[in-house]
């Protein structure tokens, strides 16, 4: 009996010890991993920005400690951002920047990289200025009888319809990816959960949840006045929104912040473009640098790089010339047929070829024709989509191909086929729709007008000839 009791006590002790150790380990992971990831991301950002100034500073700092050179490079980078932002505020600066962008957008690969990086930086810089998540709610997703935690990002009015709520439905455990869903206001259940508590619940896959919560009445949602926009007063007159009044230190800080952001908008996309272009150069023309050195002899580095690019262009031209011939085309098909039989290599080759075709050939990849509002994932719930084309079945019925993206990564999503009556073209331009999707709904107008998809060219239902029936 005593042995049995001591055995139970030992079992309870071991169980408690394991639970305690597991709990402390979990808490340690929750502290260390976010800090480690944050440090890695900050280090990567530093290497892509201020880190490039270190070799230049070493010419003048001599034997200064590494940490002092790092701090000096960060300060110098901030000063450069401010100067660029200050210069961008003048007419001549804006014209020079516009001219540079116009030049970059004429280079086939560079214009794609620069456009994407500029779009990303633009959206990220504006998220601090706009509203953040407004509330943690429960929404009927992905089916009417289910409930999912979501975050309210704003309100939305469809002309001629009632009020809707823009929500971001995050994935688990990565809450930075999800879906932008638009629900009727009466379908959204507001909770007492804080944004932080809801985010922890999502990130922990439900293991870190509050013991209880309750529902509250939905608050009145008013869009904050945006600087420089005109609003309509009660008597119907147009009135420019007034700027909030701040003390002079706050005004000075806001001015510095705006100029730093302006500098980021100019410098960071160019830096990212240079970094990626340099990476592509290393994978392509950089590989034939030894040949360029042998042909050009001892020359400066930039001369060798130019010769390498010229040799690559000649090589690409000769390759394209050969592949247009019958023998060359057959040889390429034979090589691709051989690659398709190799398990791992065929996946890498296929993905790489698809990416290159999308970047080089403007019409080879999916092309967004217009922004649209569709019902997804079930009737009654609205989502933002992009029309990519149309197709007909053998009976002549017209279907609209709509790409419904995830957010903020709009390169991933679901291709849906809708009937023309199920798709509404909206007043958003492609740029506005992309910004709304990338920002999880934080950036976008509060009112959108809809019109039938049949008003767009090429999407009119045509009568099916009798012979085709």
C-alpha positions in Angstrom: 0.0 0.0 0.0 2.8 2.4 0.9 4.7 1.4 -2.3 1.6 2.1 -4.3 1.2 5.5 -2.6 4.8 6.5 -3.2 4.6 5.3 -6.8 1.6 7.6 -7.3 3.4 10.5 -5.7 6.4 9.9 -7.9 4.1 9.8 -11.0 2.4 13.1 -9.9 5.8 14.7 -9.3 7.2 13.6 -12.7 4.0 14.8 -14.4 4.2 18.2 -12.7 7.9 18.5 -13.5 7.3 17.7 -17.2 4.4 20.1 -17.3 6.5 22.9 -15.7 9.5 22.3 -17.9 7.2 22.2 -21.0 5.5 25.4 -19.9 8.8 27.2 -19.3 10.1 25.9 -22.6 7.0 27.2 -24.4 7.3 30.6 -22.8 11.0 30.7 -23.6 10.2 29.9 -27.3 7.5 32.6 -27.3 10.1 35.2 -26.1 13.2 34.0 -28.0 11.8 33.1 -31.4 10.0 36.5 -32.1 13.2 38.3 -30.9 15.3 36.2 -33.1 13.1 36.7 -36.2 12.9 40.4 -35.5 16.7 40.6 -35.2 17.1 38.7 -38.4 14.7 40.9 -40.3 16.3 44.1 -39.0 19.7 42.7 -39.9 18.6 41.9 -43.4 17.0 45.4 -43.8 20.3 46.9 -42.6 22.4 44.9 -45.1 20.1 46.0 -47.9 20.2 49.7 -46.9 22.6 51.3 -44.5 25.0 48.3 -44.6 26.1 49.4 -48.1 27.6 52.6 -46.6 30.0 50.8 -44.4 32.8 50.3 -47.0 32.6 54.0 -47.8 32.7 55.0 -44.1 35.7 52.7 -43.4 37.8 54.9 -45.7 37.4 57.7 -43.2 36.8 56.1 -39.8 40.1 54.2 -39.6 40.2 51.8 -36.6 36.8 52.8 -35.2 34.9 49.9 -33.5 32.4 48.0 -35.6 29.4 49.1 -33.6 30.3 52.8 -34.0 30.6 52.4 -37.8 27.2 50.6 -37.8 25.6 53.4 -35.9 27.2 56.0 -38.1 26.0 54.2 -41.2 22.4 54.2 -39.9 22.5 57.9 -39.0 24.0 58.7 -42.5 21.3 56.6 -44.2 18.6 58.5 -42.3 20.2 61.8 -43.3 20.3 60.6 -47.0 16.6 59.7 -46.8 15.7 63.1 -45.3 17.7 64.9 -48.0 16.0 62.9 -50.8 12.6 63.5 -49.2 13.4 67.2 -48.9 14.5 67.4 -52.5 11.4 65.4 -53.7 9.2 68.2 -52.3 10.3 70.6 -55.0 9.1 70.7 -58.5 12.5 70.0 -60.0 13.0 67.1 -57.7 9.6 65.6 -58.6 10.4 66.0 -62.3 13.8 64.4 -61.9 12.2 61.4 -60.0 9.5 61.1 -62.6 12.1 61.1 -65.4 14.1 58.4 -63.6 11.0 56.2 -63.1 10.1 56.7 -66.8 13.6 55.5 -67.7 13.4 52.5 -65.4 10.0 51.5 -66.7 11.4 51.1 -70.2 13.8 48.3 -69.2 12.0 44.9 -69.5 13.1 43.1 -66.4 13.9 46.1 -64.3 10.4 47.7 -64.8 8.7 44.6 -63.3 11.0 44.6 -60.2 10.9 48.3 -59.7 7.1 48.5 -60.1 6.5 45.7 -57.6 8.9 47.1 -55.0 7.6 50.6 -55.4 4.0 49.3 -54.9 5.0 47.4 -51.8 6.9 50.3 -50.2 4.0 52.7 -51.1 1.4 50.5 -49.3 3.6 49.8 -46.3 4.4 53.5 -45.8 0.8 54.5 -45.9 -0.5 51.9 -43.4 1.0 54.0 -40.6 -1.0 57.0 -41.8 -4.3 55.2 -42.2 -6.5 53.3 -39.7 -5.3 50.1 -38.1 -7.5 47.1 -37.2 -10.6 48.5 -35.5 -12.0 45.5 -33.7 -11.8 41.7 -33.3 -15.0 40.0 -34.5 -16.5 36.7 -35.4 -17.6 36.2 -39.0 -19.4 33.4 -40.8 -16.5 32.0 -42.7 -15.9 29.8 -44.7 -19.5 28.6 -44.4 -22.6 30.3 -42.9 -22.8 27.9 -40.0 -19.1 28.4 -39.0 -17.5 31.2 -37.1 -13.9 32.5 -37.6 -12.0 35.2 -35.9 -11.4 38.3 -38.1 -10.3 41.9 -37.8 -12.3 44.8 -39.0 -10.4 47.1 -41.3 -13.1 49.6 -42.3 -16.6 50.1 -43.6 -17.8 50.0 -47.2 -20.9 51.2 -49.0 -22.1 49.7 -52.2 -24.2 52.3 -54.0 -27.8 51.3 -53.8 -27.2 48.7 -51.1 -26.8 48.7 -47.3 -23.6 49.1 -45.2 -20.9 46.5 -45.3 -17.9 45.8 -43.2 -14.4 45.2 -44.6 -12.7 42.4 -42.6 -9.4 40.6 -42.7 -9.7 36.8 -42.0 -6.2 35.7 -41.1 -4.7 32.2 -41.5 -3.2 30.2 -38.7 -0.5 30.3 -37.4 0.6 33.1 -39.8 -1.8 36.0 -39.2 -0.1 38.1 -41.8 -1.8 36.2 -44.6 -5.5 35.6 -45.1 -8.5 36.8 -47.0 -10.2 40.2 -47.5 -13.9 39.5 -47.0 -16.8 42.0 -47.1 -19.8 41.1 -44.9 -23.1 42.8 -44.2 -22.9 44.6 -41.0 -25.6 42.4 -39.3 -23.4 39.3 -40.1 -20.4 40.5 -38.1 -20.4 39.8 -34.4 -18.3 42.2 -32.4 -16.5 40.8 -29.4 -14.8 42.0 -26.2 -11.6 40.4 -27.4 -8.7 42.9 -27.8 -6.8 42.9 -31.1 -3.8 41.5 -29.2 -5.8 38.7 -27.6 -7.3 37.8 -30.9 -3.9 37.8 -32.7 -2.5 35.5 -30.0 -5.4 33.2 -30.4 -4.8 33.0 -34.1 -1.0 32.6 -33.9 -1.2 29.9 -31.3 -3.8 27.9 -33.3 -6.3 28.4 -30.4 -4.0 27.2 -27.6 -3.6 30.6 -26.1 -7.2 31.9 -25.7 -9.0 33.9 -23.1 -11.2 31.8 -20.8 -14.3 33.7 -21.9 -15.5 36.6 -24.0 -18.8 38.2 -24.8 -20.5 40.0 -27.6 -21.0 43.8 -27.8 -23.1 46.1 -29.9 -21.3 47.2 -33.1 -19.8 50.7 -32.7 -20.5 53.5 -35.1 -17.9 53.4 -37.8 -16.8 56.7 -39.1 -13.9 57.1 -41.5 -11.3 59.5 -40.3 -11.0 62.6 -42.4 -8.0 62.3 -44.8 -5.8 65.3 -45.3 -6.6 67.2 -48.4 -9.8 65.4 -49.3 -13.2 67.2 -49.7 -16.2 66.1 -47.6 -19.9 66.8 -48.0 -21.5 68.8 -45.2 -25.1 68.5 -44.1 -26.3 71.2 -46.4 -24.6 69.5 -49.4 -21.8 72.0 -49.7 -18.3 70.8 -50.5 -15.8 71.5 -47.7 -12.1 70.6 -47.5 -11.2 68.6 -44.4 -9.3 70.6 -41.9 -5.8 69.6 -40.8 -5.5 68.6 -37.1 -3.7 71.2 -35.1 -0.6 70.2 -33.3 2.1 71.9 -31.3 5.2 73.0 -33.1 7.4 70.0 -31.9 4.8 67.6 -33.1 4.5 69.4 -36.4 8.3 69.3 -36.8 8.3 65.6 -36.1 5.5 65.0 -38.6 7.4 67.0 -41.2 10.5 65.0 -40.7 8.5 61.8 -40.8 6.9 62.8 -44.1 10.3 63.6 -45.6 11.8 60.3 -44.4 8.9 58.4 -46.0 9.3 60.4 -49.2 12.9 59.4 -49.2 12.0 55.8 -48.6 9.5 55.9 -51.5 12.4 57.1 -53.8 15.4 55.2 -52.5 14.2 51.8 -51.3 12.5 50.7 -54.6 15.7 51.7 -56.4 17.8 49.8 -53.9 15.6 46.7 -54.1 15.8 46.9 -57.9 19.6 47.2 -57.9 19.9 44.3 -55.4 17.7 42.0 -57.5 19.2 43.0 -60.8 22.6 42.4 -59.3 21.5 39.0 -58.2 20.1 38.2 -61.6 23.4 39.5 -63.1 25.3 37.1 -60.9 23.2 34.2 -62.2 23.5 35.2 -65.8 26.2 37.6 -67.2 28.3 37.1 -64.0 28.8 33.5 -65.0 30.7 34.5 -68.1 32.9 37.2 -66.4 36.0 35.0 -66.8 35.4 34.9 -70.5 34.9 38.7 -70.5 38.2 39.2 -68.6 40.0 37.0 -71.1 38.6 39.0 -74.1 38.9 42.5 -72.6 42.1 42.0 -70.7 42.9 43.8 -67.4 40.1 46.4 -67.2 38.2 48.1 -64.4 35.3 46.1 -62.9 32.6 48.1 -64.6 34.2 47.6 -68.0 34.3 43.8 -67.4 30.6 43.9 -66.3 29.6 45.8 -69.5 31.5 43.3 -71.6 29.8 40.4 -69.8 26.4 41.9 -70.5 27.2 42.4 -74.1 28.4 38.8 -74.4 25.2 37.6 -72.7 23.0 39.6 -75.1 24.9 38.1 -78.1 24.6 34.6 -76.6 20.8 35.1 -76.0 20.4 36.4 -79.6 22.3 33.4 -81.1 20.3 31.0 -78.9 17.0 32.6 -80.0 18.1 32.5 -83.6 19.0 28.8 -83.4 15.8 27.9 -81.7 13.7 29.5 -84.4 15.1 27.1 -86.9 13.5 23.7 -87.4 16.6 21.8 -86.2 17.0 24.1 -83.2 13.3 23.9 -82.2 13.5 20.1 -82.3 16.7 20.1 -80.2 15.0 22.3 -77.6 11.9 20.0 -77.5 14.2 17.0 -77.1 16.1 18.6 -74.2 12.8 19.6 -72.5 11.4 16.1 -73.0 14.5 14.7 -71.4 14.3 17.2 -68.4 10.6 16.3 -67.9 11.6 12.7 -67.1 13.8 13.7 -64.2 11.8 14.0 -61.0 13.2 17.0 -59.1 14.8 18.8 -62.1 11.5 19.0 -64.0 9.8 20.9 -61.2 12.6 23.4 -60.9 12.9 23.9 -64.7 9.1 24.2 -65.1 8.7 26.8 -62.4 11.7 28.8 -63.6 10.5 28.8 -67.2 7.0 29.9 -66.1 8.5 32.8 -64.1 10.8 33.9 -66.9 7.9 33.8 -69.4 5.7 35.8 -67.1 8.4 38.5 -66.7 9.7 38.6 -70.3 6.5 38.1 -72.3 3.8 40.6 -71.2 0.9 38.5 -72.5 2.2 35.1 -71.4 1.0 35.3 -67.8 -2.4 36.1 -66.3 -3.3 39.7 -67.0 -5.8 41.6 -64.8 -8.4 43.2 -67.0 -10.5 45.0 -64.3 -11.4 44.8 -60.6 -14.6 43.1 -59.7 -16.8 42.3 -56.7 -17.9 38.6 -56.5 -19.5 36.4 -53.9 -16.9 34.3 -52.2 -16.7 31.8 -50.4 -20.5 31.5 -50.5 -23.5 33.6 -51.6 -24.0 36.7 -49.4 -20.3 37.3 -48.7 -18.5 39.7 -51.0 -14.8 39.6 -52.0 -12.6 41.6 -54.2 -11.4 39.9 -57.3 -9.7 40.5 -60.6 -11.1 39.6 -64.0 -8.6 37.7 -66.0 -10.7 36.6 -69.0 -13.6 34.6 -70.2 -14.5 31.2 -71.6 -17.5 29.4 -73.0 -18.7 25.8 -72.7 -19.8 23.7 -75.6 -23.3 25.1 -75.3 -22.0 28.6 -75.8 -22.6 29.7 -72.1 -20.2 32.5 -71.1 -18.2 32.2 -67.9 -16.0 35.0 -66.4 -12.7 34.0 -65.0 -12.0 35.8 -61.7 -8.9 35.6 -59.7 -9.7 36.0 -56.0 -6.4 36.7 -54.2 -5.2 36.2 -50.7 -4.0 39.2 -48.8 -1.4 40.7 -48.6 0.3 38.3 -51.0 -1.9 38.7 -54.1 0.2 36.4 -56.1 -1.6 33.5 -54.5 -5.3 32.9 -54.6 -8.2 31.0 -56.2 -9.3 31.0 -59.8 -13.1 31.0 -59.9 -15.5 30.7 -62.9 -18.6 32.8 -62.5 -21.7 33.4 -64.6 -22.0 36.9 -65.9 -24.9 37.6 -63.5 -22.6 36.7 -60.5 -19.9 39.3 -61.3 -20.1 43.0 -60.7 -17.6 45.4 -62.2 -16.7 48.1 -59.7 -15.4 51.7 -59.8 -12.0 50.8 -58.4 -9.1 51.1 -60.7 -6.6 48.2 -60.8 -4.1 50.2 -58.8 -6.7 51.0 -56.1 -7.9 47.4 -56.0 -4.3 46.1 -55.6 -3.6 48.5 -52.8 -6.8 47.5 -51.0 -5.9 43.8 -51.3 -2.3 44.3 -50.3 -3.2 46.4 -47.3 -5.8 43.8 -46.0 -8.5 46.4 -46.7 -6.9 49.2 -44.6 -6.4 51.4 -47.7 -9.4 52.0 -49.9 -12.5 54.1 -50.5 -15.5 53.9 -48.3 -18.0 53.9 -51.2 -17.8 51.8 -54.4 -20.2 51.9 -57.3 -21.1 48.6 -59.0 -22.3 47.9 -62.5 -23.2 44.7 -64.5 -20.2 42.9 -66.0 -22.1 42.9 -69.3 -21.3 46.6 -69.6 -17.6 45.7 -70.3 -16.5 45.0 -73.8 -16.6 41.3 -74.7 -18.8 40.1 -71.8 -22.2 40.3 -73.4 -24.2 37.1 -73.5 -24.7 36.2 -77.2 -27.5 34.0 -78.4 -26.4 30.5 -79.2 -26.9 29.5 -82.8 -29.3 26.6 -83.3 -26.6 24.6 -85.1 -24.4 24.8 -81.9 -27.1 23.5 -79.6 
